[in-house]
Amino acid sequence: MTMRVLVLGAGFGGLELTTTLCERLGEEVEVTLLDRNDAFVFGFSKLDAMFGLASDEEVRHPYRDLGRPGLRFRRETITSLDPARRRVTTDRGVHEGEILVIALGADYEAAATPGLVAGKNEFYTLEGATALREALAKFRGGDTVVGVCAAPFKCPPAPSEAALLLHDHLTARRLREGSTITLVLPFETPIPVSPATSEALLTTFRERGIRFVAGRSVARVDAPRRAVELDDGRSLPCDLFLGVPKHVAPRVVVESGLTEDGWVPVDPGTLATRFPGVYAIGDVTGLEVPMAGLFAESAARTVAQAILAGATGGARPPKYSGAGACYVEFGGGRVGRTDVDFLSGPEPTASFVGPTRALAAEKRAGAVARRARWFGTGAASP
């Protein structure tokens, strides 16, 4: 009998899960993968797009290229979700499954920050990164601010990376001397879980004259006054703002009754929700792990192994460790790597490998390998 698995969201988690199930079960599984978008974009590629290092088309990987036995991809927008019945209604129909996996990630609520406009002065969407690329092309120097509007947010190193790549961009255009760069983060250090990574970033900020404002968020963007207001009432001069919007669970997930305190609670070892046969992975969960692709990918492997065990009668998989890596752009073509294990022990552990060009190549190679695995092609760079 064919097992029906319904996967919501075609990001790191959804793609890894569907690939694993289809590889291992073949015609014994029918996987339906739903996503409202027509293409996948690696998170770091938005920085490439913003700073003109890659075109929009180069960073988009169309879902039409997905083609595996047992997999049906549907570009549809989910309008309601019934976890008790494992039923999903979309703008095009109704889907059900014996297993339901929610991998919808986090949505952005730009309207929560006055003056922040989705697709205009934020760089967490491809549309926004593209708009800022055009704004950067017109920029002739002045005060710039890279700022986070609320925590938690995806890819914790990304704001630091944006500040360092902005330094490179302005330097290449001979605008750095007449410009300031300020980074505003809601943390006391850039990467709280890794003191070594944080110290390396802080040292690099000092070397490049980047001001770091710790423990604060951007509360308002005041374009007419050319300023941003922080959550403590302070105002910073700002001719160009590169923002990280507030993150929230998708509305359809909240309305389904799955969330507590804004996110989906799951068993930290199995990723199971309180509804039988329903799992949640990645940024939509309330787990104390980073909102980052490699962590969603490892969670997907745990859930895939649980589904496979149920289908084949095999042993249950090991508990999810919350382990993963984050690559960190330091500018100048050099990349560092932070390896973190959040859940295996009583406290998270982290190690740091300093920035090199070899790690930059490793990061790119990892993206190429994932594209080949998920889409069945190694062509084109990520």
C-alpha positions as CSV (number, residue, x, y, z in Angstrom):
1,M,0.0,0.0,0.0
2,T,1.4,3.4,-1.0
3,M,2.1,5.8,1.9
4,R,0.8,9.4,1.3
5,V,3.1,12.1,2.8
6,L,2.1,15.7,2.6
7,V,4.9,18.3,2.9
8,L,4.2,22.0,3.3
9,G,7.1,24.2,2.2
10,A,9.9,23.6,-0.3
11,G,12.9,25.1,1.5
12,F,15.9,23.3,3.0
13,G,13.7,21.0,5.2
14,G,11.0,20.2,2.7
15,L,13.4,19.5,-0.2
16,E,15.7,17.3,1.9
17,L,12.7,15.4,3.4
18,T,11.0,14.7,0.0
19,T,14.3,13.7,-1.6
20,T,15.2,11.2,1.1
21,L,11.7,9.6,1.1
22,C,11.6,9.3,-2.6
23,E,15.1,7.9,-2.8
24,R,14.4,5.3,-0.2
25,L,10.8,4.3,-0.9
26,G,10.4,4.9,-4.6
27,E,6.9,3.8,-5.7
28,E,6.0,2.9,-2.2
29,V,5.4,6.5,-1.3
30,E,3.4,9.3,-2.7
31,V,4.8,12.7,-1.6
32,T,3.0,15.9,-2.3
33,L,5.1,19.0,-1.9
34,L,3.3,22.3,-1.7
35,D,4.8,25.8,-2.0
36,R,3.5,29.1,-3.0
37,N,6.7,30.1,-4.8
38,D,8.0,29.0,-8.2
39,A,11.6,28.7,-7.3
40,F,14.0,28.0,-4.4
41,V,16.7,30.5,-3.4
42,F,19.6,29.8,-1.1
43,G,19.5,32.4,1.8
44,F,23.1,33.6,1.2
45,S,22.3,34.2,-2.5
46,K,20.2,37.2,-1.5
47,L,23.4,38.9,-0.3
48,D,24.9,38.0,-3.7
49,A,22.0,39.5,-5.5
50,M,22.0,42.7,-3.3
51,F,25.7,43.4,-3.9
52,G,25.6,42.6,-7.6
53,L,27.6,39.4,-7.3
54,A,24.8,37.3,-9.0
55,S,21.7,38.1,-11.1
56,D,18.2,37.2,-9.9
57,E,18.0,34.4,-12.4
58,E,21.3,32.9,-11.4
59,V,20.1,32.5,-7.8
60,R,16.6,31.1,-8.5
61,H,16.2,27.4,-8.9
62,P,12.8,26.7,-10.4
63,Y,10.7,24.0,-8.8
64,R,9.6,22.8,-12.3
65,D,13.0,21.0,-12.4
66,L,12.0,18.8,-9.5
67,G,11.2,15.3,-10.9
68,R,11.5,12.1,-8.9
69,P,9.4,9.0,-8.9
70,G,6.7,9.4,-6.1
71,L,7.0,13.2,-5.9
72,R,4.3,15.6,-7.0
73,F,5.2,19.3,-6.6
74,R,2.2,21.7,-6.6
75,R,2.6,25.5,-6.7
76,E,-0.3,26.4,-4.5
77,T,-1.1,28.9,-1.7
78,I,-2.4,27.2,1.5
79,T,-5.6,28.8,2.8
80,S,-6.4,26.5,5.7
81,L,-4.7,23.7,7.7
82,D,-6.4,21.0,9.8
83,P,-3.7,19.2,11.7
84,A,-6.2,16.8,13.4
85,R,-7.3,15.5,10.0
86,R,-4.0,16.1,8.3
87,R,-5.9,18.0,5.7
88,V,-4.8,21.1,3.8
89,T,-6.9,23.4,1.7
90,T,-5.2,25.6,-1.0
91,D,-6.3,28.0,-3.6
92,R,-6.5,25.0,-6.0
93,G,-7.9,22.2,-4.0
94,V,-7.7,19.9,-0.9
95,H,-4.8,17.6,0.0
96,E,-4.6,14.9,2.7
97,G,-1.9,12.5,3.9
98,E,-1.2,9.8,6.5
99,I,1.8,11.9,7.4
100,L,1.9,15.7,7.4
101,V,5.1,17.7,7.7
102,I,5.0,21.4,8.2
103,A,8.2,23.1,6.8
104,L,6.7,26.5,5.9
105,G,9.5,28.5,7.6
106,A,8.9,32.0,9.0
107,D,7.1,34.9,7.3
108,Y,8.1,38.5,7.4
109,E,6.0,41.2,9.1
110,A,7.5,44.4,7.7
111,A,4.5,46.4,8.7
112,A,5.4,45.9,12.4
113,T,8.2,48.4,11.9
114,P,7.0,51.8,10.7
115,G,8.9,52.9,7.7
116,L,10.2,49.4,6.8
117,V,8.6,48.4,3.5
118,A,8.6,44.8,2.2
119,G,10.6,44.5,-1.0
120,K,12.1,48.0,-0.6
121,N,14.5,48.5,2.3
122,E,14.9,44.9,3.6
123,F,17.2,42.2,2.2
124,Y,15.5,39.0,3.4
125,T,13.4,38.6,0.3
126,L,14.9,38.4,-3.2
127,E,12.6,41.3,-4.2
128,G,14.0,43.4,-1.4
129,A,17.6,42.5,-2.1
130,T,17.1,43.5,-5.8
131,A,15.6,46.8,-4.8
132,L,18.5,47.5,-2.5
133,R,20.9,46.6,-5.2
134,E,19.4,49.4,-7.3
135,A,19.5,51.7,-4.3
136,L,23.2,50.9,-3.7
137,A,24.0,51.7,-7.4
138,K,22.5,55.2,-6.9
139,F,24.2,55.7,-3.5
140,R,26.9,58.3,-3.4
141,G,28.0,58.0,0.2
142,G,26.6,58.9,3.6
143,D,25.4,57.1,6.7
144,T,24.3,53.5,6.3
145,V,22.7,51.3,8.9
146,V,22.3,47.5,8.8
147,G,19.6,46.8,11.4
148,V,17.5,44.0,12.8
149,C,13.9,44.9,13.7
150,A,13.2,41.9,16.1
151,A,14.5,38.6,17.2
152,P,14.4,35.7,16.4
153,F,15.4,36.0,12.8
154,K,16.8,33.7,10.1
155,C,20.5,33.2,9.6
156,P,21.9,34.9,12.6
157,P,25.2,35.8,10.9
158,A,23.5,37.5,7.9
159,P,23.3,41.1,9.3
160,S,27.0,41.0,10.2
161,E,27.8,39.6,6.7
162,A,25.8,42.4,5.1
163,A,27.8,45.0,7.0
164,L,31.1,43.5,6.0
165,L,30.1,43.1,2.4
166,L,28.7,46.6,2.4
167,H,32.2,47.7,3.5
168,D,33.7,45.9,0.5
169,H,31.1,47.3,-1.9
170,L,31.7,50.9,-0.8
171,T,35.4,50.5,-0.8
172,A,35.4,49.1,-4.4
173,R,33.4,52.2,-5.4
174,R,35.7,54.6,-3.5
175,L,32.8,55.7,-1.3
176,R,33.9,54.1,2.0
177,E,35.9,57.1,3.2
178,G,32.8,59.3,3.0
179,S,30.5,56.8,4.5
180,T,29.7,55.3,7.9
181,I,28.4,51.8,8.5
182,T,26.5,50.9,11.7
183,L,25.2,47.5,12.6
184,V,22.3,47.2,15.0
185,L,21.7,43.8,16.6
186,P,19.3,42.7,19.4
187,F,22.2,40.6,20.9
188,E,25.1,41.6,23.1
189,T,27.5,39.8,20.7
190,P,27.1,39.0,17.0
191,I,26.8,35.2,17.5
192,P,25.9,34.6,21.2
193,V,26.3,30.9,21.1
194,S,29.9,31.2,19.8
195,P,32.2,33.6,21.6
196,A,35.0,32.8,19.2
197,T,32.9,33.7,16.2
198,S,31.7,36.9,17.9
199,E,35.2,38.0,18.8
200,A,36.4,37.4,15.2
201,L,33.6,39.5,13.9
202,L,34.0,42.3,16.4
203,T,37.7,42.4,15.5
204,T,36.9,42.6,11.9
205,F,34.3,45.4,12.5
206,R,37.0,47.4,14.4
207,E,39.5,46.9,11.6
208,R,37.0,48.2,9.0
209,G,35.5,51.0,11.1
210,I,32.1,49.5,11.4
211,R,30.1,50.6,14.5
212,F,28.4,47.9,16.4
213,V,25.3,48.8,18.5
214,A,24.6,45.8,20.7
215,G,21.4,44.7,22.4
216,R,19.1,47.0,20.5
217,S,16.5,46.7,17.6
218,V,15.4,49.1,15.0
219,A,11.9,50.4,16.0
220,R,11.3,52.9,13.1
221,V,12.7,53.9,9.8
222,D,12.2,57.6,9.2
223,A,13.2,58.2,5.6
224,P,12.2,61.9,5.4
225,R,14.5,62.7,8.4
226,R,17.1,60.3,7.1
227,A,17.2,58.5,10.4
228,V,16.4,55.2,12.2
229,E,15.0,55.1,15.7
230,L,16.0,52.3,18.1
231,D,13.9,50.6,20.6
232,D,15.5,52.7,23.4
233,G,14.4,55.9,21.7
234,R,17.8,56.8,20.3
235,S,18.1,58.1,16.8
236,L,20.8,57.2,14.3
237,P,21.5,59.2,11.0
238,C,20.7,57.0,8.1
239,D,20.9,57.8,4.4
240,L,20.5,54.1,3.4
241,F,18.9,51.3,5.5
242,L,19.4,47.6,5.0
243,G,16.9,45.9,7.2
244,V,15.9,42.6,8.7
245,P,12.1,42.5,9.2
246,K,10.3,41.0,12.2
247,H,9.7,37.2,11.7
248,V,6.4,35.5,12.5
249,A,4.9,32.0,11.9
250,P,2.8,31.9,8.8
251,R,-0.8,33.1,9.5
252,V,-2.3,29.8,8.3
253,V,-0.2,27.9,10.8
254,V,-1.3,30.2,13.7
255,E,-4.9,29.9,12.7
256,S,-4.7,26.1,12.7
257,G,-4.1,26.1,16.5
258,L,-0.6,24.6,16.1
259,T,1.3,27.4,17.7
260,E,2.2,28.4,21.3
261,D,3.9,31.7,22.0
262,G,4.0,32.4,18.2
263,W,5.7,29.2,17.0
264,V,4.9,25.4,16.7
265,P,6.0,23.4,19.7
266,V,7.6,20.0,18.9
267,D,9.2,17.2,20.7
268,P,12.9,18.2,20.6
269,G,14.0,14.7,19.9
270,T,11.5,13.6,17.2
271,L,10.1,16.9,15.8
272,A,6.6,15.5,16.4
273,T,3.8,17.9,17.2
274,R,0.9,17.1,19.6
275,F,-1.2,15.9,16.7
276,P,-0.5,12.2,15.7
277,G,1.2,11.9,12.4
278,V,2.1,15.6,12.2
279,Y,5.7,16.9,12.3
280,A,7.1,20.4,12.1
281,I,10.7,21.2,11.1
282,G,12.8,24.3,10.5
283,D,12.0,28.0,11.2
284,V,8.3,27.5,12.0
285,T,9.1,25.6,15.2
286,G,9.8,26.9,18.7
287,L,13.0,24.9,19.1
288,E,16.0,26.7,20.6
289,V,18.1,26.3,17.5
290,P,19.0,28.8,14.9
291,M,16.6,29.7,12.1
292,A,19.1,28.4,9.4
293,G,18.9,26.1,6.5
294,L,21.4,23.5,7.6
295,F,19.5,23.0,10.9
296,A,16.2,22.5,9.0
297,E,18.0,20.1,6.7
298,S,19.2,18.0,9.7
299,A,15.7,18.1,11.3
300,A,14.3,16.8,7.9
301,R,16.7,13.8,8.1
302,T,15.4,12.9,11.6
303,V,11.8,13.1,10.4
304,A,12.6,11.1,7.3
305,Q,14.2,8.4,9.3
306,A,11.1,8.2,11.6
307,I,8.8,7.9,8.6
308,L,11.0,5.3,7.0
309,A,11.1,3.3,10.2
310,G,7.3,3.3,10.3
311,A,7.1,2.2,6.7
312,T,9.6,-0.6,6.9
313,G,9.4,-1.6,10.5
314,G,13.0,-0.6,11.2
315,A,14.6,0.8,14.3
316,R,13.6,4.3,15.4
317,P,16.2,6.9,14.5
318,P,18.4,8.7,17.0
319,K,17.0,11.8,18.6
320,Y,17.5,15.1,16.8
321,S,20.7,16.7,18.1
322,G,20.1,20.3,16.9
323,A,23.5,20.2,15.3
324,G,24.6,22.2,12.3
325,A,26.9,24.7,10.8
326,C,26.7,28.3,9.7
327,Y,29.1,29.8,7.2
328,V,30.0,33.4,7.9
329,E,31.1,35.9,5.2
330,F,34.0,38.1,6.5
331,G,34.4,40.0,3.2
332,G,37.4,40.0,0.9
333,G,36.3,36.6,-0.4
334,R,36.9,34.9,2.9
335,V,34.4,32.7,4.8
336,G,34.5,31.3,8.4
337,R,32.4,28.4,9.8
338,T,30.7,27.9,13.1
339,D,29.7,24.4,14.1
340,V,27.1,24.2,16.8
341,D,25.4,21.4,18.7
342,F,22.4,22.7,20.6
343,L,20.5,19.7,22.0
344,S,22.9,16.8,22.6
345,G,24.2,18.0,25.9
346,P,23.1,20.1,28.8
347,E,24.4,23.3,27.1
348,P,25.0,24.2,23.5
349,T,28.6,23.7,22.3
350,A,30.3,25.6,19.4
351,S,33.5,25.6,17.6
352,F,34.8,28.2,15.1
353,V,37.1,27.9,12.0
354,G,38.5,31.2,11.0
355,P,37.8,32.8,7.6
356,T,39.7,31.5,4.5
357,R,39.1,31.3,0.8
358,A,39.0,27.5,1.1
359,L,35.9,27.7,3.3
360,A,34.3,30.1,0.8
361,A,34.8,27.4,-1.9
362,E,33.5,24.8,0.6
363,K,30.3,26.8,1.1
364,R,29.7,27.2,-2.6
365,A,30.4,23.5,-3.3
366,G,27.9,22.6,-0.6
367,A,25.2,24.6,-2.3
368,V,26.0,23.0,-5.7
369,A,25.8,19.6,-4.2
370,R,22.5,20.3,-2.6
371,R,21.1,21.6,-5.9
372,A,22.3,18.4,-7.6
373,R,20.7,16.2,-4.9
374,W,17.4,18.0,-4.7
375,F,16.9,19.0,-8.4
376,G,18.9,16.3,-10.1
377,T,21.3,18.6,-11.7
378,G,24.8,20.0,-10.9
379,A,24.6,22.6,-13.6
380,A,24.9,26.3,-12.8
381,S,26.3,27.9,-9.7
382,P,24.2,28.5,-6.6
